[in-house]
Amino acid sequence: MRANHPTAERSCHARIRNNRPAACVTPRFAQCPPLPQDPEEPVPGNLGYGLALPSAVATPAIAREAAEVILDVHCVADALIDPALRLVRELVAYACRFTASGEQVHLALHHDPEGALRITVHDTHAVHTHPRLAAVCDERRLDALEGVPGLVEAHHGSWGFGAAHRFAGAGRGSGVGTCTPRRWAA
């Protein structure tokens, strides 16, 4: 590089600016090319999102707002949006109850090939190996789910909970999933 060239100032020689050395700047000549953007427009059939959220008091409301944007962008039927958003808020609130502060809950929204919207949350509360403790914990989980079973079943959906295997890391934690069939939108 020539000394009188304008880019010569970007060399790795430390300069003093405001009594502090300037950071070294190493030019990058070759970078991996970015992947092309997906040309497919967002529609219900390609809805698939996963969110990691902090376990906090405001998290259920944040998750609901994020889900509303996602469902709206993917043109999910209006009749499905309200019950889905109620489920998102309830399930995330539930997961936060079973996740310590400073840890994360995971929310997944997925539209499967049969047309059902699947909403899944994972917490970090370990599954108990002792049968009696597991039974007590399951009862607490059912109590914490409050209106979720009724809401899902009223719309001919299904729900359940069990050990988390995908998001919570090393099989730690539990997950709750719901499946809302296409006919919710009818």
Summary of the structure (lengths in Angstrom):
residues: 186
radius of gyration: 23.9
end to end distance: 68.3
largest distance: 78.9
contacts: 497
relative contact order: 0.14
helix: 37%
strand: 20%
